[in-house]
Amino acid sequence: MAPTYKQRYYTPLEVEGHSSSKDLWVSFLGKVYDLTPLAQKHAGNILLKPILNAGGKDISHWFDTNGSNFTPPPPPPFEKLDSHQDDNTHQDNNTQAADNTQAADNTSTSQTEADTTPLDNSPSLNDNVRSSDNSLTSQSQTSTVTDEKNNFDPKIRTHIDSRTGCEVPYTPQGRFIHIPPPYPSASWANDFGTPWWKDDSYCVGHLSSKTRKIRIINTLTSQEHTLEVCGEETLEEILNRFLKYNKHSSSYTWKYNGNNLDMTKTLEQNGVKDEDEEFYELNFNEEEWLPAIHIYFNDDLTEA
């Protein structure tokens, strides 16, 4: 069975395809959110209407972008997932405590052995310094990633209410779920926890900042397909998109201008330039000048 992949980037067109109450996506501030669970939880609530109307669209204009708190952290590296990973997720969670206990036992045993180890076998000062440096570097990298994640703090736009003189959320599209009423109300329950726009559990990926189209030509069958891809995606991710047209895509060598492509790099990094702006300035029809990637069959179906 071919490995499954976790998609990191989405095109606006992909988000647009999820615009119903049973399949509700929105994008804002560079991220894509699946709000289907939210819509199901609040079905029939009048405050859900603005969100339903925004299904499949970008709603970044709902948020205050005057600051650095709206910059989303970069997505994690693209990775292949085991075909049974999703099925075993709950098993991993259930065994985590047991693993931690075993790790603690191992640590205790190691400590006991270390106490009885002769002095001559103890690590040198340089080894300790290198270990300390590596630990600090790892902690620094982890701290940087955490800081970037914590820095993303989307905030709803506000304005001054002309009647009360108070600063309140600015919602010209209508008040929506988790937005408090403009005036004190006994019916307002604020015990919902994290508002949906700050809840990462709804986030499914990042919205591409620049999409582009490419042609993929199968030299074995002479079939040609045009794909809209995300400029941030690696060739491996583009291959994953192409699987719906050819499930044996992994059994092909991908080339551009006769050169093998590095599947771990993006199109731009492989020398496949994005010339959309130049074509626009020259009044060229970019559809007639799409870069062509040729794929050559390796006579090996083991990848499929």
N, C-alpha and C positions, 0 to 999 in steps of 0.2 A: 504494500500500500504506500502511495506517495505521502511524504511528510506534509503536515499541515503547517500553516504560517500565521503569525499574528500580524495583521495589517497595521502599519503605523500611520500612514497618510491616506487621506481621502480627498477626492476632487469635489468641488461644489456640485457637480452633476450627480455624484453618488449620494451626497447628502440630500439633494432635491428629491431623490427617489423614495425618501422615507417621510411622508407628509400626512399620514393618517393617524387617527387616535390609537390604532392598534400597532402602528409602526412609526413612531414619532422621533425624529432626529432634528437637532438644531446645531448650529455652529456659532461660536462667539470667541473673540480674542485668540484666534488661532487654534482652537480646540473643537472637537466634535463630540456631541453628547447624545446618548440614546435615552430619551425621556419617556419611553414607553411604560416602564414601571411606574413613573410618576403619574402619567395619564390614567393608568389603570387604578391606581390608588385613589385618585381624586375624581374619578368618573362622575359626571353629573354636576360637578362644582362649577359655578359660574366663573370663578377665578381662573379656571383652566382655559377659558376661551381664548385669551390673548396668546397663550402658548400654542394652542391648537392652530390658530391662524398663522403662526410663525413656523409651523412644521416644514422642514426641508429648507429653511432659509437661514441666512446669517443674521444674528441679532446683536452684533457687536455694538450697534448704536444705542442699545439699552444700558450700556455700561460706561462708567467714567474712565476715560483713557488719559486723563491729565496726571500722569505719574508713572512710576516704574512698576506699580503693583499689578499691571495687567499683562506683563510679558510672560508667556507660558514657558516652562522649562523645556529643553529639547527632549524628544522621545527617546526611549531606550533603544539600544542597537537592534537591528533586525535579526531575528533568530528563528531557527526552525524549531517547531514543537513536535514532541513525540505524538504519534497518532492516537495514543491512549491517554495523553496527559490530562485532557479535560475530564475523562472518566475517573481518573485516579486522584483528582484534586482533593476531594473530601477525605480520601484515605490518607493522603499526605498530611492534611490538617489533623486527623485523628492520631497519627503516629508521631506528631511533632513533639508532644510532651514526653513520650517514651524515648525519643531520640535525645532530647535534652537531658533526661535522667541518665541515659547511658553515657552521654558525653561528660556529665559531671562525675560519674563513676570512673571513667577513663582518666579524667583529670586528677582525681584523687589518687588513683593508682600510680600515675606518672609522677605525681609529687612525692609519693612514698619512695618510689624507685630513685628519684633524684636525691632524696635525703640520704640514701644509702650508697650513692655512687661515689667512688673514690675521687679525691680532689684532682688527681691527674687527668681524669676524663671530663672534668667540668669545662664548659665553653670558655673560650678566651674573652678578654675584654673587647677586642675588636669585633668578635662575633656578636657580643651583646650590643655594641654600638650600632652595628649594621642592622640587627634585628629591631632595635629601638627606632632607627631611622625609617625602616620599612613600615613599621607600625604607625609612625607619625604621618608618613606619606599616605598610607591607606586611610587613616582617620581624616586627614585633610581633604582627600578626594571625596570621601563619604560626606563630610561636612559641606563641601561645595555643592554637591548634588542636592543635599537636603535644603541648603539655603536657597538654591534656585527654585526648588519645588515650593518652599514656604513663601517665596517672594511673589508667587502667583496668587493674588488675592483680589479677584474681581469684585467690583463694587458697583451697585446700581446708581445711575445718575440721580442727582438730587436737584431741587430748586426751592426757592422760598415761597411758601404758600402766601398769597396776597391777603387772605382773610385772617390767618393766624400769625403770620410773620415767622413761622417755624420752618426749619429745613426738613423737607419730606421727599420721599422717592419720586422721581419724575417718570411717570408712566402714561404718556399720552395715548398709548394703545389700550389702556385700561389696566386697572390693578390686577395683579396675577398672584399665583400661589406663593406664599411665604412673604408677601409684601404687606406690612401692617396698614391698617386703615389710617386716613389722615387725621382722624379725631379719636379720642379715647372711646373704646367700645368694650362692653362686657362680654361680647360674643367672640372677641379675638383671642385665640389660643396661641401662645408663643412657645409652647413646649415641643415643637416639632424637631428641635435639634439644629443640625446644619442645613441652611437653605440650599435648595437644589443647585444653584449656580456655583456653589462652593463645594459640592459633594463630588469627589473624584470617582465615586463608584459608578456614576453615570457616564464618565468619559470613556470613549472607545478609541480615540486616536487624535491625530492632529489634522488640521485643514491645510492643504497644500497652499503655499504662498504663490506658487507659479506652476501651472500645468502646461503640458505641451503634448503635441501629437507626433507619433512616429508610425512608420510602416514596418511591419515584420513580414518578410518574404521567405516562405519555405521553399528551398531550392529542390527538395525532393518531389513535392507535389505541385509546385508553382502557385500555391495558394498565397494570397496576400491579405493581411488584416491591418486595419488602422486602429491604433489604441491611443486613448488619452491617458497619460500617465502623470505622476507627480514629479516635479523636478528634483525633489529631495530623495527619491527612491533609488535604490541600487538596482543593477541589472537583475539581481536575484529576485528582488521584489517585483520587477516588471515581468520576469519569467512566471512568477506566481499568478499574475493577472492573466497571462497568456494561456494558462492551463485550461481555461474553459474552452479554448479553441483547439488546443492540442494537448492531451493529457500526457503525451510523451515528450514534452518540451525539454525536460531535463536530459534527454538523450541526444540533444543537438548541441553543436558548437555554434556560438553566436559570434558574428563578425560584422564589422563596419569598415567599409572601404578595404576589404581584404584582410583586415587585422583582427585577431582574436580579441574579444572584449573581456575585461576583468569584471566578473560577475559581482564582486564585492564593492565595486565603485559605481558612481552615478553616471548618467549619460555624459554630463559635462566633463567629469573627470576622465572619461574614456575618449574625449575628443569629439563627441557628438554635440556640436554647438547648437544652442538655441538662438535662431536667427529671426524670431518673430518680429522683433522691433525693427530690424533692418528691412524686412519685407514690407512692414507697414509704412515705413518712411518712403520706400521705393514704389509703393502702391502695387506690390506683387500679391497675387493670391497664394497665401501660404499653403493652402491645401494641395497646390500643384508642386510644391517644393519641399515636401516632408522628407526628413532623413529616412533612409531605408536600412534596416538591419536584416542581414541575411542569416538564416539558420541552416546548418548543414547536419544531416542525419549521421550519427555515429554508429549505426547498426548495433545499438545496445539499448535494450528495453528494460534493463535492470533498474533504471532510475525512475521508471513510471510506477 
